[in-house]
Amino acid sequence: MSNFSALPENSRYEQACDQAIAMCNGNLRSTIKALIMANEYLEAELEELQTAIAAGCAPADAPRAGSNAA
């Protein structure tokens, strides 16, 4: 995806929606399915990281990247 940081909040989300739909050839059902799958993947990654931190395998105060979440 391209850099959305320069766009106003609404325009950024509108453009992200348009790109997601275009990537699924205009099929809204496929777009929603892909977004749900991506969200489930990210939730699983987060759970793994939280488990690693709780087990002491990763520093809890590790630097974090800036949030660009849509």
PQR file of N, CA, C, O and H, with PARSE charges and radii, in Angstrom:
ATOM      1  N   MET A   1       0.832  -1.184   0.000 -0.4000 1.5000
ATOM      2  CA  MET A   1       0.000   0.000   0.000 -0.0000 2.0000
ATOM      3  C   MET A   1       0.875   1.244   0.000  0.5500 1.7000
ATOM      4  O   MET A   1       2.028   1.208   0.431 -0.5500 1.4000
ATOM      5  N   SER A   2       0.330   2.313  -0.474 -0.4000 1.5000
ATOM      6  CA  SER A   2       1.076   3.562  -0.520 -0.0000 2.0000
ATOM      7  C   SER A   2       1.005   4.280   0.826  0.5500 1.7000
ATOM      8  O   SER A   2       0.274   3.864   1.725 -0.5500 1.4000
ATOM      9  H   SER A   2      -0.606   2.343  -0.825  0.4000 1.0000
ATOM     10  N   ASN A   3       1.767   5.356   0.952 -0.4000 1.5000
ATOM     11  CA  ASN A   3       1.821   6.130   2.183 -0.0000 2.0000
ATOM     12  C   ASN A   3       0.583   7.016   2.285  0.5500 1.7000
ATOM     13  O   ASN A   3       0.356   7.872   1.429 -0.5500 1.4000
ATOM     14  H   ASN A   3       2.360   5.694   0.221  0.4000 1.0000
ATOM     15  N   PHE A   4      -0.218   6.811   3.334 -0.4000 1.5000
ATOM     16  CA  PHE A   4      -1.448   7.563   3.511 -0.0000 2.0000
ATOM     17  C   PHE A   4      -1.292   8.723   4.478  0.5500 1.7000
ATOM     18  O   PHE A   4      -2.245   9.476   4.677 -0.5500 1.4000
ATOM     19  H   PHE A   4      -0.033   6.116   4.029  0.4000 1.0000
ATOM     20  N   SER A   5      -0.118   8.895   5.091 -0.4000 1.5000
ATOM     21  CA  SER A   5       0.035   9.850   6.180 -0.0000 2.0000
ATOM     22  C   SER A   5      -0.253  11.292   5.772  0.5500 1.7000
ATOM     23  O   SER A   5      -0.635  12.093   6.625 -0.5500 1.4000
ATOM     24  H   SER A   5       0.656   8.282   4.929  0.4000 1.0000
ATOM     25  N   ALA A   6      -0.086  11.645   4.522 -0.4000 1.5000
ATOM     26  CA  ALA A   6      -0.297  13.023   4.086 -0.0000 2.0000
ATOM     27  C   ALA A   6      -1.768  13.333   3.812  0.5500 1.7000
ATOM     28  O   ALA A   6      -2.136  14.498   3.663 -0.5500 1.4000
ATOM     29  H   ALA A   6       0.225  10.994   3.829  0.4000 1.0000
ATOM     30  N   LEU A   7      -2.596  12.318   3.746 -0.4000 1.5000
ATOM     31  CA  LEU A   7      -4.008  12.526   3.426 -0.0000 2.0000
ATOM     32  C   LEU A   7      -4.837  12.793   4.681  0.5500 1.7000
ATOM     33  O   LEU A   7      -4.513  12.281   5.753 -0.5500 1.4000
ATOM     34  H   LEU A   7      -2.297  11.372   3.868  0.4000 1.0000
ATOM     35  N   PRO A   8      -5.911  13.595   4.559 -0.5600 1.5000
ATOM     36  CA  PRO A   8      -6.836  13.749   5.681  0.2800 2.0000
ATOM     37  C   PRO A   8      -7.418  12.390   6.067  0.5500 1.7000
ATOM     38  O   PRO A   8      -7.473  11.477   5.242 -0.5500 1.4000
ATOM     39  N   GLU A   9      -7.846  12.260   7.304 -0.4000 1.5000
ATOM     40  CA  GLU A   9      -8.307  10.970   7.839 -0.0000 2.0000
ATOM     41  C   GLU A   9      -9.352  10.299   6.952  0.5500 1.7000
ATOM     42  O   GLU A   9      -9.184   9.130   6.605 -0.5500 1.4000
ATOM     43  H   GLU A   9      -7.801  13.001   7.974  0.4000 1.0000
ATOM     44  N   ASN A  10     -10.420  10.991   6.575 -0.4000 1.5000
ATOM     45  CA  ASN A  10     -11.466  10.382   5.755 -0.0000 2.0000
ATOM     46  C   ASN A  10     -10.943   9.960   4.393  0.5500 1.7000
ATOM     47  O   ASN A  10     -11.247   8.863   3.927 -0.5500 1.4000
ATOM     48  H   ASN A  10     -10.557  11.940   6.857  0.4000 1.0000
ATOM     49  N   SER A  11     -10.164  10.812   3.752 -0.4000 1.5000
ATOM     50  CA  SER A  11      -9.622  10.491   2.438 -0.0000 2.0000
ATOM     51  C   SER A  11      -8.721   9.268   2.506  0.5500 1.7000
ATOM     52  O   SER A  11      -8.719   8.435   1.600 -0.5500 1.4000
ATOM     53  H   SER A  11      -9.917  11.704   4.131  0.4000 1.0000
ATOM     54  N   ARG A  12      -7.955   9.168   3.590 -0.4000 1.5000
ATOM     55  CA  ARG A  12      -7.052   8.036   3.769 -0.0000 2.0000
ATOM     56  C   ARG A  12      -7.840   6.732   3.832  0.5500 1.7000
ATOM     57  O   ARG A  12      -7.467   5.748   3.193 -0.5500 1.4000
ATOM     58  H   ARG A  12      -7.958   9.845   4.326  0.4000 1.0000
ATOM     59  N   TYR A  13      -8.931   6.721   4.603 -0.4000 1.5000
ATOM     60  CA  TYR A  13      -9.740   5.509   4.723 -0.0000 2.0000
ATOM     61  C   TYR A  13     -10.495   5.210   3.426  0.5500 1.7000
ATOM     62  O   TYR A  13     -10.627   4.053   3.028 -0.5500 1.4000
ATOM     63  H   TYR A  13      -9.234   7.520   5.122  0.4000 1.0000
ATOM     64  N   GLU A  14     -10.981   6.250   2.781 -0.4000 1.5000
ATOM     65  CA  GLU A  14     -11.673   6.048   1.506 -0.0000 2.0000
ATOM     66  C   GLU A  14     -10.722   5.432   0.477  0.5500 1.7000
ATOM     67  O   GLU A  14     -11.090   4.500  -0.238 -0.5500 1.4000
ATOM     68  H   GLU A  14     -10.874   7.191   3.104  0.4000 1.0000
ATOM     69  N   GLN A  15      -9.505   5.955   0.408 -0.4000 1.5000
ATOM     70  CA  GLN A  15      -8.525   5.430  -0.543 -0.0000 2.0000
ATOM     71  C   GLN A  15      -8.145   3.993  -0.198  0.5500 1.7000
ATOM     72  O   GLN A  15      -7.990   3.160  -1.090 -0.5500 1.4000
ATOM     73  H   GLN A  15      -9.206   6.712   0.988  0.4000 1.0000
ATOM     74  N   ALA A  16      -7.995   3.703   1.087 -0.4000 1.5000
ATOM     75  CA  ALA A  16      -7.669   2.335   1.508 -0.0000 2.0000
ATOM     76  C   ALA A  16      -8.797   1.379   1.131  0.5500 1.7000
ATOM     77  O   ALA A  16      -8.538   0.261   0.685 -0.5500 1.4000
ATOM     78  H   ALA A  16      -8.120   4.380   1.812  0.4000 1.0000
ATOM     79  N   CYS A  17     -10.045   1.811   1.306 -0.4000 1.5000
ATOM     80  CA  CYS A  17     -11.203   0.992   0.917 -0.0000 2.0000
ATOM     81  C   CYS A  17     -11.210   0.754  -0.586  0.5500 1.7000
ATOM     82  O   CYS A  17     -11.415  -0.369  -1.047 -0.5500 1.4000
ATOM     83  H   CYS A  17     -10.255   2.719   1.668  0.4000 1.0000
ATOM     84  N   ASP A  18     -10.985   1.822  -1.345 -0.4000 1.5000
ATOM     85  CA  ASP A  18     -10.963   1.696  -2.800 -0.0000 2.0000
ATOM     86  C   ASP A  18      -9.873   0.724  -3.256  0.5500 1.7000
ATOM     87  O   ASP A  18     -10.088  -0.078  -4.164 -0.5500 1.4000
ATOM     88  H   ASP A  18     -10.819   2.734  -0.971  0.4000 1.0000
ATOM     89  N   GLN A  19      -8.700   0.802  -2.618 -0.4000 1.5000
ATOM     90  CA  GLN A  19      -7.598  -0.094  -2.991 -0.0000 2.0000
ATOM     91  C   GLN A  19      -7.927  -1.536  -2.645  0.5500 1.7000
ATOM     92  O   GLN A  19      -7.653  -2.438  -3.436 -0.5500 1.4000
ATOM     93  H   GLN A  19      -8.525   1.454  -1.880  0.4000 1.0000
ATOM     94  N   ALA A  20      -8.510  -1.766  -1.476 -0.4000 1.5000
ATOM     95  CA  ALA A  20      -8.862  -3.129  -1.070 -0.0000 2.0000
ATOM     96  C   ALA A  20      -9.886  -3.721  -2.037  0.5500 1.7000
ATOM     97  O   ALA A  20      -9.769  -4.876  -2.444 -0.5500 1.4000
ATOM     98  H   ALA A  20      -8.732  -1.032  -0.833  0.4000 1.0000
ATOM     99  N   ILE A  21     -10.876  -2.933  -2.395 -0.4000 1.5000
ATOM    100  CA  ILE A  21     -11.906  -3.404  -3.338 -0.0000 2.0000
ATOM    101  C   ILE A  21     -11.287  -3.675  -4.708  0.5500 1.7000
ATOM    102  O   ILE A  21     -11.600  -4.682  -5.343 -0.5500 1.4000
ATOM    103  H   ILE A  21     -10.971  -1.995  -2.064  0.4000 1.0000
ATOM    104  N   ALA A  22     -10.416  -2.784  -5.162 -0.4000 1.5000
ATOM    105  CA  ALA A  22      -9.763  -2.977  -6.462 -0.0000 2.0000
ATOM    106  C   ALA A  22      -8.905  -4.242  -6.465  0.5500 1.7000
ATOM    107  O   ALA A  22      -8.851  -4.955  -7.467 -0.5500 1.4000
ATOM    108  H   ALA A  22     -10.162  -1.966  -4.646  0.4000 1.0000
ATOM    109  N   MET A  23      -8.235  -4.518  -5.346 -0.4000 1.5000
ATOM    110  CA  MET A  23      -7.395  -5.718  -5.264 -0.0000 2.0000
ATOM    111  C   MET A  23      -8.224  -6.991  -5.352  0.5500 1.7000
ATOM    112  O   MET A  23      -7.706  -8.056  -5.689 -0.5500 1.4000
ATOM    113  H   MET A  23      -8.279  -3.939  -4.532  0.4000 1.0000
ATOM    114  N   CYS A  24      -9.519  -6.878  -5.046 -0.4000 1.5000
ATOM    115  CA  CYS A  24     -10.425  -8.029  -5.141 -0.0000 2.0000
ATOM    116  C   CYS A  24     -11.328  -7.915  -6.363  0.5500 1.7000
ATOM    117  O   CYS A  24     -12.425  -8.474  -6.389 -0.5500 1.4000
ATOM    118  H   CYS A  24      -9.940  -6.013  -4.772  0.4000 1.0000
ATOM    119  N   ASN A  25     -10.862  -7.192  -7.365 -0.4000 1.5000
ATOM    120  CA  ASN A  25     -11.576  -7.038  -8.635 -0.0000 2.0000
ATOM    121  C   ASN A  25     -13.011  -6.550  -8.472  0.5500 1.7000
ATOM    122  O   ASN A  25     -13.899  -6.957  -9.221 -0.5500 1.4000
ATOM    123  H   ASN A  25      -9.971  -6.738  -7.344  0.4000 1.0000
ATOM    124  N   GLY A  26     -13.236  -5.672  -7.488 -0.4000 1.5000
ATOM    125  CA  GLY A  26     -14.556  -5.093  -7.291 -0.0000 2.0000
ATOM    126  C   GLY A  26     -15.529  -5.980  -6.549  0.5500 1.7000
ATOM    127  O   GLY A  26     -16.672  -5.580  -6.328 -0.5500 1.4000
ATOM    128  H   GLY A  26     -12.514  -5.341  -6.879  0.4000 1.0000
ATOM    129  N   ASN A  27     -15.115  -7.168  -6.159 -0.4000 1.5000
ATOM    130  CA  ASN A  27     -16.007  -8.090  -5.465 -0.0000 2.0000
ATOM    131  C   ASN A  27     -16.013  -7.741  -3.976  0.5500 1.7000
ATOM    132  O   ASN A  27     -15.036  -7.990  -3.270 -0.5500 1.4000
ATOM    133  H   ASN A  27     -14.187  -7.494  -6.339  0.4000 1.0000
ATOM    134  N   LEU A  28     -17.121  -7.164  -3.503 -0.4000 1.5000
ATOM    135  CA  LEU A  28     -17.192  -6.709  -2.119 -0.0000 2.0000
ATOM    136  C   LEU A  28     -17.134  -7.865  -1.127  0.5500 1.7000
ATOM    137  O   LEU A  28     -16.522  -7.740  -0.066 -0.5500 1.4000
ATOM    138  H   LEU A  28     -17.915  -6.962  -4.076  0.4000 1.0000
ATOM    139  N   ARG A  29     -17.765  -8.986  -1.461 -0.4000 1.5000
ATOM    140  CA  ARG A  29     -17.724 -10.150  -0.564 -0.0000 2.0000
ATOM    141  C   ARG A  29     -16.297 -10.644  -0.400  0.5500 1.7000
ATOM    142  O   ARG A  29     -15.879 -10.958   0.714 -0.5500 1.4000
ATOM    143  H   ARG A  29     -18.263  -9.087  -2.323  0.4000 1.0000
ATOM    144  N   SER A  30     -15.547 -10.719  -1.485 -0.4000 1.5000
ATOM    145  CA  SER A  30     -14.152 -11.144  -1.415 -0.0000 2.0000
ATOM    146  C   SER A  30     -13.312 -10.148  -0.631  0.5500 1.7000
ATOM    147  O   SER A  30     -12.399 -10.540   0.096 -0.5500 1.4000
ATOM    148  H   SER A  30     -15.887 -10.464  -2.390  0.4000 1.0000
ATOM    149  N   THR A  31     -13.615  -8.860  -0.775 -0.4000 1.5000
ATOM    150  CA  THR A  31     -12.891  -7.829  -0.037 -0.0000 2.0000
ATOM    151  C   THR A  31     -13.100  -7.993   1.455  0.5500 1.7000
ATOM    152  O   THR A  31     -12.145  -7.964   2.231 -0.5500 1.4000
ATOM    153  H   THR A  31     -14.356  -8.542  -1.365  0.4000 1.0000
ATOM    154  N   ILE A  32     -14.354  -8.164   1.856 -0.4000 1.5000
ATOM    155  CA  ILE A  32     -14.652  -8.343   3.277 -0.0000 2.0000
ATOM    156  C   ILE A  32     -13.988  -9.606   3.800  0.5500 1.7000
ATOM    157  O   ILE A  32     -13.415  -9.597   4.890 -0.5500 1.4000
ATOM    158  H   ILE A  32     -15.130  -8.187   1.225  0.4000 1.0000
ATOM    159  N   LYS A  33     -14.056 -10.686   3.042 -0.4000 1.5000
ATOM    160  CA  LYS A  33     -13.434 -11.943   3.453 -0.0000 2.0000
ATOM    161  C   LYS A  33     -11.929 -11.761   3.631  0.5500 1.7000
ATOM    162  O   LYS A  33     -11.364 -12.243   4.613 -0.5500 1.4000
ATOM    163  H   LYS A  33     -14.521 -10.693   2.157  0.4000 1.0000
ATOM    164  N   ALA A  34     -11.275 -11.078   2.702 -0.4000 1.5000
ATOM    165  CA  ALA A  34      -9.831 -10.854   2.791 -0.0000 2.0000
ATOM    166  C   ALA A  34      -9.489 -10.011   4.014  0.5500 1.7000
ATOM    167  O   ALA A  34      -8.495 -10.281   4.688 -0.5500 1.4000
ATOM    168  H   ALA A  34     -11.734 -10.686   1.905  0.4000 1.0000
ATOM    169  N   LEU A  35     -10.290  -9.001   4.310 -0.4000 1.5000
ATOM    170  CA  LEU A  35     -10.033  -8.156   5.475 -0.0000 2.0000
ATOM    171  C   LEU A  35     -10.236  -8.923   6.778  0.5500 1.7000
ATOM    172  O   LEU A  35      -9.478  -8.738   7.731 -0.5500 1.4000
ATOM    173  H   LEU A  35     -11.098  -8.781   3.763  0.4000 1.0000
ATOM    174  N   ILE A  36     -11.248  -9.777   6.828 -0.4000 1.5000
ATOM    175  CA  ILE A  36     -11.467 -10.615   8.014 -0.0000 2.0000
ATOM    176  C   ILE A  36     -10.289 -11.557   8.214  0.5500 1.7000
ATOM    177  O   ILE A  36      -9.815 -11.740   9.335 -0.5500 1.4000
ATOM    178  H   ILE A  36     -11.864  -9.928   6.055  0.4000 1.0000
ATOM    179  N   MET A  37      -9.820 -12.155   7.125 -0.4000 1.5000
ATOM    180  CA  MET A  37      -8.683 -13.069   7.222 -0.0000 2.0000
ATOM    181  C   MET A  37      -7.431 -12.334   7.686  0.5500 1.7000
ATOM    182  O   MET A  37      -6.683 -12.851   8.515 -0.5500 1.4000
ATOM    183  H   MET A  37     -10.205 -12.007   6.214  0.4000 1.0000
ATOM    184  N   ALA A  38      -7.199 -11.145   7.164 -0.4000 1.5000
ATOM    185  CA  ALA A  38      -6.035 -10.359   7.577 -0.0000 2.0000
ATOM    186  C   ALA A  38      -6.136  -9.997   9.055  0.5500 1.7000
ATOM    187  O   ALA A  38      -5.141 -10.049   9.777 -0.5500 1.4000
ATOM    188  H   ALA A  38      -7.807 -10.725   6.491  0.4000 1.0000
ATOM    189  N   ASN A  39      -7.324  -9.633   9.503 -0.4000 1.5000
ATOM    190  CA  ASN A  39      -7.526  -9.289  10.900 -0.0000 2.0000
ATOM    191  C   ASN A  39      -7.271 -10.499  11.800  0.5500 1.7000
ATOM    192  O   ASN A  39      -6.636 -10.363  12.846 -0.5500 1.4000
ATOM    193  H   ASN A  39      -8.133  -9.591   8.916  0.4000 1.0000
ATOM    194  N   GLU A  40      -7.756 -11.678  11.410 -0.4000 1.5000
ATOM    195  CA  GLU A  40      -7.524 -12.891  12.195 -0.0000 2.0000
ATOM    196  C   GLU A  40      -6.028 -13.210  12.278  0.5500 1.7000
ATOM    197  O   GLU A  40      -5.533 -13.627  13.325 -0.5500 1.4000
ATOM    198  H   GLU A  40      -8.272 -11.789  10.560  0.4000 1.0000
ATOM    199  N   TYR A  41      -5.326 -13.012  11.179 -0.4000 1.5000
ATOM    200  CA  TYR A  41      -3.881 -13.241  11.175 -0.0000 2.0000
ATOM    201  C   TYR A  41      -3.188 -12.288  12.147  0.5500 1.7000
ATOM    202  O   TYR A  41      -2.334 -12.708  12.928 -0.5500 1.4000
ATOM    203  H   TYR A  41      -5.728 -12.673  10.329  0.4000 1.0000
ATOM    204  N   LEU A  42      -3.551 -11.019  12.099 -0.4000 1.5000
ATOM    205  CA  LEU A  42      -2.942 -10.031  12.988 -0.0000 2.0000
ATOM    206  C   LEU A  42      -3.275 -10.321  14.453  0.5500 1.7000
ATOM    207  O   LEU A  42      -2.430 -10.141  15.330 -0.5500 1.4000
ATOM    208  H   LEU A  42      -4.244 -10.678  11.465  0.4000 1.0000
ATOM    209  N   GLU A  43      -4.498 -10.766  14.717 -0.4000 1.5000
ATOM    210  CA  GLU A  43      -4.870 -11.127  16.085 -0.0000 2.0000
ATOM    211  C   GLU A  43      -4.032 -12.300  16.588  0.5500 1.7000
ATOM    212  O   GLU A  43      -3.610 -12.307  17.745 -0.5500 1.4000
ATOM    213  H   GLU A  43      -5.185 -10.912  14.005  0.4000 1.0000
ATOM    214  N   ALA A  44      -3.788 -13.290  15.730 -0.4000 1.5000
ATOM    215  CA  ALA A  44      -2.962 -14.437  16.104 -0.0000 2.0000
ATOM    216  C   ALA A  44      -1.521 -13.997  16.364  0.5500 1.7000
ATOM    217  O   ALA A  44      -0.895 -14.464  17.316 -0.5500 1.4000
ATOM    218  H   ALA A  44      -4.130 -13.284  14.791  0.4000 1.0000
ATOM    219  N   GLU A  45      -0.994 -13.110  15.533 -0.4000 1.5000
ATOM    220  CA  GLU A  45       0.363 -12.587  15.725 -0.0000 2.0000
ATOM    221  C   GLU A  45       0.455 -11.842  17.062  0.5500 1.7000
ATOM    222  O   GLU A  45       1.419 -12.012  17.809 -0.5500 1.4000
ATOM    223  H   GLU A  45      -1.502 -12.731  14.759  0.4000 1.0000
ATOM    224  N   LEU A  46      -0.539 -11.030  17.352 -0.4000 1.5000
ATOM    225  CA  LEU A  46      -0.557 -10.276  18.594 -0.0000 2.0000
ATOM    226  C   LEU A  46      -0.584 -11.219  19.793  0.5500 1.7000
ATOM    227  O   LEU A  46       0.131 -11.011  20.773 -0.5500 1.4000
ATOM    228  H   LEU A  46      -1.322 -10.893  16.746  0.4000 1.0000
ATOM    229  N   GLU A  47      -1.405 -12.247  19.708 -0.4000 1.5000
ATOM    230  CA  GLU A  47      -1.485 -13.220  20.799 -0.0000 2.0000
ATOM    231  C   GLU A  47      -0.141 -13.919  21.009  0.5500 1.7000
ATOM    232  O   GLU A  47       0.278 -14.123  22.149 -0.5500 1.4000
ATOM    233  H   GLU A  47      -1.986 -12.417  18.912  0.4000 1.0000
ATOM    234  N   GLU A  48       0.533 -14.284  19.924 -0.4000 1.5000
ATOM    235  CA  GLU A  48       1.853 -14.909  20.030 -0.0000 2.0000
ATOM    236  C   GLU A  48       2.859 -13.967  20.683  0.5500 1.7000
ATOM    237  O   GLU A  48       3.640 -14.387  21.536 -0.5500 1.4000
ATOM    238  H   GLU A  48       0.192 -14.117  18.999  0.4000 1.0000
ATOM    239  N   LEU A  49       2.844 -12.710  20.291 -0.4000 1.5000
ATOM    240  CA  LEU A  49       3.757 -11.724  20.878 -0.0000 2.0000
ATOM    241  C   LEU A  49       3.462 -11.508  22.356  0.5500 1.7000
ATOM    242  O   LEU A  49       4.382 -11.415  23.169 -0.5500 1.4000
ATOM    243  H   LEU A  49       2.209 -12.368  19.598  0.4000 1.0000
ATOM    244  N   GLN A  50       2.190 -11.430  22.703 -0.4000 1.5000
ATOM    245  CA  GLN A  50       1.829 -11.244  24.102 -0.0000 2.0000
ATOM    246  C   GLN A  50       2.267 -12.447  24.932  0.5500 1.7000
ATOM    247  O   GLN A  50       2.727 -12.280  26.061 -0.5500 1.4000
ATOM    248  H   GLN A  50       1.443 -11.506  22.043  0.4000 1.0000
ATOM    249  N   THR A  51       2.130 -13.652  24.391 -0.4000 1.5000
ATOM    250  CA  THR A  51       2.566 -14.863  25.080 -0.0000 2.0000
ATOM    251  C   THR A  51       4.084 -14.856  25.261  0.5500 1.7000
ATOM    252  O   THR A  51       4.587 -15.213  26.326 -0.5500 1.4000
ATOM    253  H   THR A  51       1.756 -13.788  23.474  0.4000 1.0000
ATOM    254  N   ALA A  52       4.810 -14.451  24.221 -0.4000 1.5000
ATOM    255  CA  ALA A  52       6.271 -14.382  24.302 -0.0000 2.0000
ATOM    256  C   ALA A  52       6.710 -13.363  25.345  0.5500 1.7000
ATOM    257  O   ALA A  52       7.644 -13.618  26.106 -0.5500 1.4000
ATOM    258  H   ALA A  52       4.401 -14.161  23.355  0.4000 1.0000
ATOM    259  N   ILE A  53       6.054 -12.227  25.387 -0.4000 1.5000
ATOM    260  CA  ILE A  53       6.394 -11.199  26.373 -0.0000 2.0000
ATOM    261  C   ILE A  53       6.114 -11.714  27.782  0.5500 1.7000
ATOM    262  O   ILE A  53       6.928 -11.528  28.686 -0.5500 1.4000
ATOM    263  H   ILE A  53       5.295 -12.019  24.769  0.4000 1.0000
ATOM    264  N   ALA A  54       4.963 -12.361  27.969 -0.4000 1.5000
ATOM    265  CA  ALA A  54       4.606 -12.894  29.287 -0.0000 2.0000
ATOM    266  C   ALA A  54       5.601 -13.962  29.745  0.5500 1.7000
ATOM    267  O   ALA A  54       5.867 -14.098  30.939 -0.5500 1.4000
ATOM    268  H   ALA A  54       4.302 -12.512  27.235  0.4000 1.0000
ATOM    269  N   ALA A  55       6.150 -14.721  28.788 -0.4000 1.5000
ATOM    270  CA  ALA A  55       7.117 -15.770  29.110 -0.0000 2.0000
ATOM    271  C   ALA A  55       8.534 -15.221  29.250  0.5500 1.7000
ATOM    272  O   ALA A  55       9.460 -15.965  29.572 -0.5500 1.4000
ATOM    273  H   ALA A  55       5.934 -14.611  27.818  0.4000 1.0000
ATOM    274  N   GLY A  56       8.704 -13.927  29.012 -0.4000 1.5000
ATOM    275  CA  GLY A  56      10.012 -13.310  29.132 -0.0000 2.0000
ATOM    276  C   GLY A  56      10.897 -13.499  27.924  0.5500 1.7000
ATOM    277  O   GLY A  56      12.107 -13.290  28.010 -0.5500 1.4000
ATOM    278  H   GLY A  56       7.952 -13.322  28.751  0.4000 1.0000
ATOM    279  N   CYS A  57      10.330 -13.885  26.809 -0.4000 1.5000
ATOM    280  CA  CYS A  57      11.112 -14.113  25.586 -0.0000 2.0000
ATOM    281  C   CYS A  57      11.334 -12.847  24.772  0.5500 1.7000
ATOM    282  O   CYS A  57      12.154 -12.835  23.854 -0.5500 1.4000
ATOM    283  H   CYS A  57       9.347 -14.054  26.740  0.4000 1.0000
ATOM    284  N   ALA A  58      10.622 -11.799  25.095 -0.4000 1.5000
ATOM    285  CA  ALA A  58      10.768 -10.535  24.365 -0.0000 2.0000
ATOM    286  C   ALA A  58      10.611  -9.399  25.358  0.5500 1.7000
ATOM    287  O   ALA A  58       9.788  -9.494  26.269 -0.5500 1.4000
ATOM    288  H   ALA A  58       9.955 -11.809  25.841  0.4000 1.0000
ATOM    289  N   PRO A  59      11.364  -8.349  25.212 -0.5600 1.5000
ATOM    290  CA  PRO A  59      11.234  -7.230  26.153  0.2800 2.0000
ATOM    291  C   PRO A  59       9.888  -6.532  26.010  0.5500 1.7000
ATOM    292  O   PRO A  59       9.451  -6.237  24.898 -0.5500 1.4000
ATOM    293  N   ALA A  60       9.243  -6.275  27.120 -0.4000 1.5000
ATOM    294  CA  ALA A  60       7.930  -5.623  27.098 -0.0000 2.0000
ATOM    295  C   ALA A  60       8.035  -4.172  26.659  0.5500 1.7000
ATOM    296  O   ALA A  60       7.057  -3.600  26.178 -0.5500 1.4000
ATOM    297  H   ALA A  60       9.598  -6.515  28.024  0.4000 1.0000
ATOM    298  N   ASP A  61       9.223  -3.561  26.819 -0.4000 1.5000
ATOM    299  CA  ASP A  61       9.384  -2.154  26.447 -0.0000 2.0000
ATOM    300  C   ASP A  61      10.103  -1.985  25.122  0.5500 1.7000
ATOM    301  O   ASP A  61      10.766  -0.972  24.898 -0.5500 1.4000
ATOM    302  H   ASP A  61      10.018  -4.025  27.210  0.4000 1.0000
ATOM    303  N   ALA A  62       9.976  -2.969  24.241 -0.4000 1.5000
ATOM    304  CA  ALA A  62      10.605  -2.889  22.922 -0.0000 2.0000
ATOM    305  C   ALA A  62      10.037  -1.703  22.159  0.5500 1.7000
ATOM    306  O   ALA A  62       8.852  -1.400  22.295 -0.5500 1.4000
ATOM    307  H   ALA A  62       9.437  -3.791  24.423  0.4000 1.0000
ATOM    308  N   PRO A  63      10.855  -1.026  21.360 -0.5600 1.5000
ATOM    309  CA  PRO A  63      10.347   0.106  20.577  0.2800 2.0000
ATOM    310  C   PRO A  63       9.232  -0.330  19.646  0.5500 1.7000
ATOM    311  O   PRO A  63       9.276  -1.413  19.064 -0.5500 1.4000
ATOM    312  N   ARG A  64       8.250   0.514  19.517 -0.4000 1.5000
ATOM    313  CA  ARG A  64       7.109   0.211  18.661 -0.0000 2.0000
ATOM    314  C   ARG A  64       7.111   1.104  17.444  0.5500 1.7000
ATOM    315  O   ARG A  64       7.495   2.271  17.514 -0.5500 1.4000
ATOM    316  H   ARG A  64       8.214   1.394  19.990  0.4000 1.0000
ATOM    317  N   ALA A  65       6.679   0.546  16.326 -0.4000 1.5000
ATOM    318  CA  ALA A  65       6.538   1.332  15.097 -0.0000 2.0000
ATOM    319  C   ALA A  65       5.322   2.228  15.243  0.5500 1.7000
ATOM    320  O   ALA A  65       4.400   1.917  15.997 -0.5500 1.4000
ATOM    321  H   ALA A  65       6.367  -0.403  16.269  0.4000 1.0000
ATOM    322  N   GLY A  66       5.320   3.336  14.525 -0.4000 1.5000
ATOM    323  CA  GLY A  66       4.173   4.237  14.536 -0.0000 2.0000
ATOM    324  C   GLY A  66       2.946   3.530  13.988  0.5500 1.7000
ATOM    325  O   GLY A  66       3.056   2.718  13.069 -0.5500 1.4000
ATOM    326  H   GLY A  66       6.070   3.589  13.913  0.4000 1.0000
ATOM    327  N   SER A  67       1.805   3.823  14.528 -0.4000 1.5000
ATOM    328  CA  SER A  67       0.573   3.162  14.105 -0.0000 2.0000
ATOM    329  C   SER A  67       0.055   3.774  12.819  0.5500 1.7000
ATOM    330  O   SER A  67      -0.179   4.981  12.747 -0.5500 1.4000
ATOM    331  H   SER A  67       1.715   4.482  15.274  0.4000 1.0000
ATOM    332  N   ASN A  68      -0.123   2.942  11.804 -0.4000 1.5000
ATOM    333  CA  ASN A  68      -0.730   3.365  10.539 -0.0000 2.0000
ATOM    334  C   ASN A  68      -1.994   2.556  10.296  0.5500 1.7000
ATOM    335  O   ASN A  68      -2.430   2.419   9.153 -0.5500 1.4000
ATOM    336  H   ASN A  68       0.068   1.962  11.862  0.4000 1.0000
ATOM    337  N   ALA A  69      -2.583   2.021  11.350 -0.4000 1.5000
ATOM    338  CA  ALA A  69      -3.743   1.151  11.200 -0.0000 2.0000
ATOM    339  C   ALA A  69      -4.909   1.914  10.584  0.5500 1.7000
ATOM    340  O   ALA A  69      -5.108   3.100  10.848 -0.5500 1.4000
ATOM    341  H   ALA A  69      -2.229   2.133  12.278  0.4000 1.0000
ATOM    342  N   ALA A  70      -5.658   1.220   9.773 -0.4000 1.5000
ATOM    343  CA  ALA A  70      -6.807   1.835   9.125 -0.0000 2.0000
ATOM    344  C   ALA A  70      -8.031   1.710   9.966  0.5500 1.7000
ATOM    345  O   ALA A  70      -9.101   2.175   9.573 -0.5500 1.4000
ATOM    346  H   ALA A  70      -5.497   0.256   9.559  0.4000 1.0000
TER
END
